[in-house]
């Protein structure tokens, strides 16, 4: 498990280092499904292990939400610390998640994992490159929650931190984004880029 996680993290960091941060130019991380129509993709399409909820202008790249929440709520962080995960824009979730993992590490045999590592360890429909969405990515998920489906009226963590003790989350019953203590447990929905 640790070997697979480290390989995923290293691959994502290499790809993240060459990809673009612009909201309209998300670059693919991995793509094992090469069946792309001439018209591109669409919001709500079941593709790449989940459901597309965001597309760039070309409609060939975007963000996919896992079709279900992770099983258990988790804290954003196991301890109060700065993780350099402050980016809010679309396309920043992977960077934030990598910063969190780099700072927090692997809890090993400890009972509680944290939200970012829960996403990194997820293997869903043959894909293992899942991340915790940034604040703006999470808001896009909220805006398309009825198309994606299977959301509970809970608060969901983003990968965007505010300071040493707080990070952003979004309430999926009313759409409000709020600051919350990192050590509190909230729902998680993983995303991946294509």
VOPAGU-2260 file (C-alpha; in pm, 1 decimal, decimal comma):
REM VOPAGU-2260
SITE   aa  ch    i         X         Y         Z
SITE  UNK   A    0       0,0       0,0       0,0
SITE  UNK   A    1     278,4     244,6      89,1
SITE  UNK   A    2     467,0     166,1    -232,5
SITE  UNK   A    3     158,3     231,1    -448,9
SITE  UNK   A    4      83,8     552,9    -259,0
SITE  UNK   A    5     439,5     678,3    -296,9
SITE  UNK   A    6     439,0     598,6    -669,8
SITE  UNK   A    7     108,5     785,1    -712,1
SITE  UNK   A    8     240,4    1083,9    -518,3
SITE  UNK   A    9     565,8    1095,4    -712,9
SITE  UNK   A   10     386,0    1064,0   -1048,6
SITE  UNK   A   11     137,9    1334,1    -955,3
SITE  UNK   A   12     412,9    1567,2    -837,3
SITE  UNK   A   13     603,0    1527,8   -1164,5
SITE  UNK   A   14     290,2    1586,3   -1369,3
SITE  UNK   A   15     175,2    1868,0   -1140,9
SITE  UNK   A   16     509,0    2037,7   -1187,4
SITE  UNK   A   17     454,8    2060,9   -1562,4
SITE  UNK   A   18      80,3    2123,4   -1566,0
SITE  UNK   A   19     -90,3    2460,4   -1576,1
SITE  UNK   A   20    -275,7    2629,2   -1289,2
SITE  UNK   A   21    -517,5    2826,6   -1505,5
SITE  UNK   A   22    -884,7    2749,6   -1445,2
SITE  UNK   A   23    -954,0    2707,1   -1816,9
SITE  UNK   A   24    -652,8    2486,0   -1892,6
SITE  UNK   A   25    -652,4    2179,5   -1668,9
SITE  UNK   A   26    -395,6    1930,2   -1787,2
SITE  UNK   A   27    -448,0    1554,3   -1769,6
SITE  UNK   A   28    -274,5    1348,8   -1502,0
SITE  UNK   A   29    -349,1    1006,5   -1642,3
SITE  UNK   A   30    -579,0     883,1   -1909,7
SITE  UNK   A   31    -633,7     516,3   -1968,2
SITE  UNK   A   32    -959,2     563,3   -2159,8
SITE  UNK   A   33    -869,4     699,7   -2504,2
SITE  UNK   A   34   -1228,4     703,4   -2638,8
SITE  UNK   A   35   -1282,5    1077,8   -2677,8
SITE  UNK   A   36   -1556,9    1192,9   -2913,7
SITE  UNK   A   37   -1498,7    1473,0   -3165,2
SITE  UNK   A   38   -1738,7    1698,3   -2972,4
SITE  UNK   A   39   -1559,5    1643,6   -2642,9
SITE  UNK   A   40   -1711,4    1552,8   -2311,2
SITE  UNK   A   41   -2008,3    1687,3   -2116,5
SITE  UNK   A   42   -2100,1    1766,8   -1756,7
SITE  UNK   A   43   -2264,9    1461,5   -1602,6
SITE  UNK   A   44   -2088,4    1213,4   -1830,0
SITE  UNK   A   45   -1980,6     890,4   -1663,4
SITE  UNK   A   46   -1615,6     878,9   -1759,4
SITE  UNK   A   47   -1273,4     802,3   -1613,8
SITE  UNK   A   48   -1397,1     628,1   -1301,6
SITE  UNK   A   49   -1661,6     880,9   -1197,9
SITE  UNK   A   50   -1877,3    1169,9   -1320,2
SITE  UNK   A   51   -1750,8    1479,8   -1501,1
SITE  UNK   A   52   -1848,1    1801,4   -1321,1
SITE  UNK   A   53   -1608,3    2054,4   -1475,8
SITE  UNK   A   54   -1470,2    2100,0   -1828,5
SITE  UNK   A   55   -1215,6    2337,1   -1976,5
SITE  UNK   A   56   -1299,8    2536,0   -2291,1
SITE  UNK   A   57   -1195,1    2252,4   -2521,5
SITE  UNK   A   58   -1431,1    2005,4   -2348,8
SITE  UNK   A   59   -1148,0    1752,0   -2367,9
SITE  UNK   A   60   -1007,7    1799,5   -2016,2
SITE  UNK   A   61   -1170,9    1855,8   -1682,7
SITE  UNK   A   62   -1242,6    1716,7   -1339,6
SITE  UNK   A   63   -1421,5    1397,8   -1241,9
SITE  UNK   A   64   -1591,9    1337,3    -905,4
SITE  UNK   A   65   -1597,0     993,4    -750,1
SITE  UNK   A   66   -1953,0     861,6    -761,7
SITE  UNK   A   67   -1969,2     813,9    -383,6
SITE  UNK   A   68   -1833,7     978,5     -69,2
SITE  UNK   A   69   -1548,1     809,9     107,4
SITE  UNK   A   70   -1695,7     579,6     368,9
SITE  UNK   A   71   -1611,7     772,5     682,8
SITE  UNK   A   72   -1574,0    1135,8     774,5
SITE  UNK   A   73   -1216,5    1242,2     841,3
SITE  UNK   A   74   -1028,2    1535,2     983,3
SITE  UNK   A   75    -848,0    1770,5     746,1
SITE  UNK   A   76    -530,3    1731,2     950,4
SITE  UNK   A   77    -418,0    1522,8    1244,5
SITE  UNK   A   78    -241,4    1823,6    1397,2
SITE  UNK   A   79    -235,6    2200,4    1371,9
SITE  UNK   A   80      32,1    2296,1    1121,7
SITE  UNK   A   81      79,0    2497,7     804,2
SITE  UNK   A   82      87,1    2280,1     492,2
SITE  UNK   A   83     132,4    2538,9     213,3
SITE  UNK   A   84    -204,6    2425,6      71,3
SITE  UNK   A   85    -363,9    2767,3      25,2
SITE  UNK   A   86    -458,9    2764,1    -344,1
SITE  UNK   A   87    -830,6    2801,6    -410,0
SITE  UNK   A   88    -857,2    2792,3    -789,7
SITE  UNK   A   89    -976,9    2517,8   -1016,2
SITE  UNK   A   90    -679,1    2298,3   -1099,2
SITE  UNK   A   91    -514,2    2346,2    -757,5
SITE  UNK   A   92    -655,6    2044,1    -572,4
SITE  UNK   A   93    -368,1    1818,0    -674,9
SITE  UNK   A   94    -107,6    2073,1    -559,3
SITE  UNK   A   95    -280,2    2128,5    -225,7
SITE  UNK   A   96    -317,6    1753,7    -170,5
SITE  UNK   A   97      51,4    1693,9    -243,7
SITE  UNK   A   98     153,3    1974,0      -4,2
SITE  UNK   A   99     -66,9    1826,8     269,6
SITE  UNK   A  100      75,6    1477,3     217,8
SITE  UNK   A  101     431,8    1609,6     212,9
SITE  UNK   A  102     378,6    1785,6     546,9
SITE  UNK   A  103     151,0    1531,5     720,3
SITE  UNK   A  104     308,2    1212,8     587,3
SITE  UNK   A  105     167,0     863,4     619,2
SITE  UNK   A  106      10,2     797,0     959,9
SITE  UNK   A  107     101,0     430,2     928,3
SITE  UNK   A  108     -79,4     220,5    1184,9
SITE  UNK   A  109    -251,2     510,3    1360,3
SITE  UNK   A  110    -627,9     473,5    1384,0
SITE  UNK   A  111    -724,7     792,7    1200,4
SITE  UNK   A  112    -616,9     899,7     855,0
SITE  UNK   A  113    -677,7    1252,1     730,2
SITE  UNK   A  114    -883,5    1370,5     430,3
SITE  UNK   A  115    -600,6    1419,0     178,3
SITE  UNK   A  116    -444,7    1077,4     236,6
SITE  UNK   A  117    -788,2     913,7     221,4
SITE  UNK   A  118    -820,2    1052,4    -132,8
SITE  UNK   A  119    -464,1     954,0    -227,9
SITE  UNK   A  120    -523,8     595,9    -111,8
SITE  UNK   A  121    -853,2     560,9    -299,8
SITE  UNK   A  122    -869,8     310,9    -585,5
SITE  UNK   A  123   -1204,0     352,3    -763,0
SITE  UNK   A  124   -1310,8     191,7   -1091,3
SITE  UNK   A  125    -948,6     118,1   -1181,0
SITE  UNK   A  126    -815,7     469,5   -1107,8
SITE  UNK   A  127    -576,1     555,6    -827,1
SITE  UNK   A  128    -499,1     925,1    -892,2
SITE  UNK   A  129    -769,3    1083,8    -673,7
SITE  UNK   A  130    -726,0    1409,0    -480,2
SITE  UNK   A  131    -905,4    1632,6    -234,1
SITE  UNK   A  132   -1067,5    1918,3    -431,4
SITE  UNK   A  133    -963,2    2282,1    -387,1
SITE  UNK   A  134   -1213,0    2536,2    -251,7
SITE  UNK   A  135   -1329,3    2640,7    -601,2
SITE  UNK   A  136   -1336,9    2281,6    -728,5
SITE  UNK   A  137   -1555,3    2187,5    -432,9
SITE  UNK   A  138   -1789,6    2475,6    -517,1
SITE  UNK   A  139   -1816,3    2347,1    -876,6
SITE  UNK   A  140   -1911,2    2008,6    -731,9
SITE  UNK   A  141   -2180,3    2176,3    -522,1
SITE  UNK   A  142   -2317,1    2361,0    -827,3
SITE  UNK   A  143   -2347,8    2025,8   -1008,2
SITE  UNK   A  144   -2438,3    1811,5    -706,8
SITE  UNK   A  145   -2771,8    1700,0    -856,2
SITE  UNK   A  146   -2598,2    1583,5   -1174,7
SITE  UNK   A  147   -2318,6    1405,0    -985,3
SITE  UNK   A  148   -2557,4    1258,1    -728,2
SITE  UNK   A  149   -2519,3    1069,2    -400,6
SITE  UNK   A  150   -2430,5    1373,5    -189,1
SITE  UNK   A  151   -2554,7    1396,0     166,9
SITE  UNK   A  152   -2660,4    1729,0     322,1
SITE  UNK   A  153   -2325,8    1738,6     503,7
SITE  UNK   A  154   -2022,1    1962,0     500,0
SITE  UNK   A  155   -1736,4    1844,2     273,9
SITE  UNK   A  156   -1368,5    1925,6     311,5
SITE  UNK   A  157   -1173,7    2114,0      45,9
SITE  UNK   A  158    -794,8    2086,7      23,4
SITE  UNK   A  159    -755,3    2462,0      82,9
SITE  UNK   A  160    -622,2    2567,1     420,7
SITE  UNK   A  161    -664,1    2909,7     579,5
SITE  UNK   A  162    -405,3    2906,7     856,5
SITE  UNK   A  163    -244,1    2673,7    1108,9
SITE  UNK   A  164    -574,1    2562,9    1263,1
SITE  UNK   A  165    -845,8    2613,3     997,2
SITE  UNK   A  166    -934,7    2500,2     644,3
SITE  UNK   A  167   -1227,1    2557,5     405,9
SITE  UNK   A  168   -1526,9    2330,1     379,4
SITE  UNK   A  169   -1860,6    2359,8     201,5
SITE  UNK   A  170   -2204,3    2278,8     335,1
SITE  UNK   A  171   -2386,3    2078,8      67,7
SITE  UNK   A  172   -2730,6    2153,5     208,9
SITE  UNK   A  173   -2705,6    2530,2     143,4
SITE  UNK   A  174   -2379,3    2587,6     -49,9
SITE  UNK   A  175   -2214,1    2803,8     215,7
SITE  UNK   A  176   -1834,6    2777,9     234,4
SITE  UNK   A  177   -1701,1    2819,4     587,5
SITE  UNK   A  178   -1379,0    2799,0     785,2
SITE  UNK   A  179   -1352,3    2508,6    1027,1
SITE  UNK   A  180   -1096,4    2357,4    1261,8
SITE  UNK   A  181    -872,6    2114,5    1074,8
SITE  UNK   A  182    -903,3    1848,2    1342,7
SITE  UNK   A  183   -1283,9    1821,2    1304,4
SITE  UNK   A  184   -1431,1    1534,3    1102,8
SITE  UNK   A  185   -1630,4    1604,5     784,9
SITE  UNK   A  186   -1731,7    1424,3     465,2
SITE  UNK   A  187   -1495,1    1370,3     171,4
SITE  UNK   A  188   -1555,9    1335,9    -202,2
SITE  UNK   A  189   -1245,1    1263,6    -406,4
SITE  UNK   A  190   -1178,1    1406,2    -753,2
SITE  UNK   A  191    -937,1    1335,5   -1037,7
SITE  UNK   A  192    -828,3    1528,1   -1345,2
SITE  UNK   A  193    -836,9    1401,1   -1702,6
